[in-house]
């Protein structure tokens, strides 16, 4: 009888603990997001969480911006242990539905200015992770574009008004372009038809080059943007390598995949019980200059040797 009792008591003790669940909302498709999921998994492996030890709950908006908030709400309703997001709109959507579930920023600009956190050193709530501060990088992107096409004096800036960082982006890049002696033109778009219309306006107003800021929507439609820029023979500079891999001219900024890989450190600590408020927000320490030589050739741009020497990657 004692043996039977011990057996009954020990069953729940030996019961397997449920796997931790990490929620991953993406604005794009399964294809365009696969490398980011893989990067996070690689990072988790380095933190001692091999494949199969964590459940990754993934949802895709498939380029439909109105679906971003619903997929976040759906993921939060499943009570994950953490939610990993990229872009201010996804942080804002997450905070609308939870102030308790840890939110890990994999790639988010201006989190203090957007009031997602109190400060980088002391986040103070349920949000932590990596702050990319693209607003501080835009002057460098403008300088890189100037080095490639110094004669371009009329430069458009493609922005998404739905992005909470838009105001900071515009203030930064407007000043940078004016300092370089250029006239900046603000173009707003947050859907594919509006992106097409923006490039048509650039043609009509004789824009000579453009800067595309870091934004989830623009990353989702990166193939379309690259095609439009090529058709308009428009030199374009970006903040993300993904645009250059899709056929864009040049980018300068942190690695999006690298940021997802680094965000695994935050996820791992949260799964071990550390509160987001106790995890200082980091900033990337490495920035990559990526050039697409084929795009440069098609635009008749001769890449200066000094720029080539600084390039971290040249896509042929």
N, C-alpha and C positions, 0 to 999 in steps of 0.2 A: 504493500500500500504506500509506504514511504517513497519507494522508487517511482511509482506511478505519479505520485504528487509532485515529485521533483521534476519529472518529465513534463508534466502539464505546466508547471511554473516556468520552465526554461524555454518553452516554445516562443513566447513573445519576446524574451530576451534575445533569442537568436534570430528574430525576424529581421529581414534586410531593411535597412534604412532607405527611405525614398531618395532618389537622386535629386540633387539640387537642380533647379530650373532657372535658366537664363533666357530672358525675353529679348528678341532682336527684331525691331521694326525697321523696314527699309522702304524708301520712297520708290526705288526702282524695281527691277524684275529679278527673278532667280538668277538669270545669267549675269546681269550687271553687278549683283551683290555677292556672288559666289566667292570671289577672292578675299572679300572682307570677312566673311564667315570663316574661311580657312585660316586667315591671319589670326583671328581671335582664338580658334582652336589650337593653333601652334603656340600661341602665348599661354594658353591654359595648360598645355602639355608641359611647357617649361616651368609652370607653377605647381606641377605635380598632379594635374587632372588629365589623365589620358582619355582618348576617345572612348565613349561609352560610360564615363563616370559622371557626365553632366548632360542634362537634357536641354537642348537648344530649341526654344519655341520661336519659330521664325514666321513673320508675316510680311507680305509685299504689297505695296500700293500700286505697283505696275504703272508708275508714271501718272497716276490719277491723284492729284493733290488733295481733293476733298476726302479721299479715303485714309489719309494719314492719321487724323485724329481717331476715327473709328477703329483702326487696327491697333492703335496704342491702347484704347479703352478695352478692346477685346483681350489683349495680352495682360493688362493689369488685372482684369477680372479673374484671371487664372492664378493670381497671387504668386508671381515668380519670386525667386530669392533676389534677383537683380534684373534691371533692364538696361541694356547697352544701346546708346543712341548716338547718332551723328547729326549735327545741324541744330541750330536754335529752334526751328519749328517743332522738332520732335521733343526737345526738352520742355518747351512750353506746353505741348500736348500732354506730355506725361505728368507735369505738375498740375494740370487741370483735374486729373483723376486720382492722383495719389500724392500724399505728403509723408508717406511712411516707407514705401518700397524704395530701396536704394536705386538711384539713377546714376549710371556711369556714363560720363561723356567720353566718347571715343574721338570726337573731332568737332568741337563747338567753339565758335568765336564769341568774344566779348561776354563771357558769362557773368561778370560783375556788373557791367553796364546794362545787361539785360535783366538784372536782378534775379538770376538763377541761384547765385551764391552770395554770401556776404563779402568774402574776400578769397584770394587764392590760398592764403595760408590757413584761413579758418572758414571753410565753406558754410558751416552753420546750419545746414538742413539735411535733406536726403539726397543732395546732388554733389557729386565729386567727379574726378576723372582728369581729362586732358583738355586744356584750353589752348586753342591754336592761334588766337589773336590775329586773324587774317587782316584786320584793319591796320595793324602795324606793318604788315608785309606788302601792302599795296604800293607804297612808294618804290620799293625795290622792283616790283613787277613793272611799274611804269618806266623805271630806268632801264630795265632789260628790253622792253619794247622799243624804247627810244634808241638803244644801242643797235638794234636790228633795222629799224626804219626811222632814222633821224629826221628825214624830210616830212614825215607825217605830222601835220600840225593840228588837224581836226580829229580828235580821238573820242569815240563813243565808249561809254561804260555801261555794260549790261547788268542790271540789278533786278532783284525780286522784291517788290514792295511787301510781300508777305513774310519776308525774313526779318526778324527783330533787329538784326545787325545792319540793315540797309543804311540807316542814317550814319552810323559810324563809318561804314565802307565809303559812302559818298564823300563825306567830309575829308577823309584821308586821301582818297585818290584824286579828288578835285584839286586840292592844294598841291599834291605832288605833280600833277600834269601842268598846272599853271606855273609852277616853279621851273619846269622844263621848257616853258615857253609855248605850251600847247593849249588849245581850246577844248575843254571837256564838254561832252554832250551826254546828258543822262537819258538812258533808255530803260524802260521798265517792262518786265515780262514775267509771267509765272505759269503760262501754259504753252504748249507747243505752237498753236496758232499765233500767240502773241510774240513768241520768239521769231517766227517767220516774218511777222509784220515788222518787228524791230529791225531785222536785217534789210527789209525793203526800205524802211525809213533811212537807214544808214546810206543805202545807195542813192536814194532821192536827195539827200542832203550832203552828198559828196564827202562822207566820212572816209578817212584814209587809213584808220586802224581802230582796233577795239580792245578793251579789257573786259574779260568775263570774270566776275567775282566768284568766290567760293560759295556754292549754293547747291543743296540737294537736287533741286529741280533741274538745274543746268547740267549736273552730273548725269542725271537720268537721261536727258536728251543730248548727251555729248556727241553722239554720232551725227545727229541732225544738225547741231551747231557747227561741227567741223565741216559738214557738207555745204551749209549755207555760207560759211566764211570762204571756203574754196571757190564756190560759184560766184561770190561777189569780189573775189580776189582781194580779200580783206585780211591783212596780217592781224592775228589775234593772240593775246597773251592771257594766260590763265594762272590760277593758284594751285591747280591739281594736275598731277601727272596723267590721270585718267583721260583728260581732254587731249593731251598730246598723243597718247597711245591711240586715240580715236582718229587722229589726223590733224590735230591742232598744231600751231607753230611752236609755241614755247610756254613753259610753266615754271614757276618758282614758288616753292612752299614745302611744308612737311609731307612725308609720305602718309597717305590715307591708310594704306595697309599696315604701315609701321605703327600708326596710332592705334589701330584696332588690336594689333599684337601687344602693344604696351598697356592697353586698357585691361588686359587679363590680370595684371598685378592688382588692380583695384578689385576686380571681381573675386579673385582668390582671397583677398583679405576680408572682403565682405562675407564670403561664404564661411570664413572662420570666425565670424562674429564681430568684426570691427565695424563701427558705425561710420557712415559716409562723412559725417560732421568732423570726424577725427582724422580724416585723410586729406592732407593738403592737395590742392589742385596743381598739376604739373603743366609745364609748357615744353613743347618739342625743342630739342637742342640741335637737331640737324635739319637743314633745309636743302632741297635738291633743285638744281637747275637742269631742266630736261628740254631738249631741242629735237624737233622732227625735221631731219634734213630734207626728206622728200617734200614736205610741205613748204620748206624754204625755197627749194628749187622750183616748185610749181609757181611760186609767187615772184620768182626772179630775185630773191633776196640772197646776197652773198653774206654768209655769216662771218663777222669779224673774227680773226684768229684769237683775240683776247677773250671773246665770248666763248668760243669753242674750248679754250683752255680751262675756263671756269666750269664748263658743263659737267655734271655728274653722270649724265647719260645722253647719248645721241642716238635717236631712233632713225634707222635707215629706211 
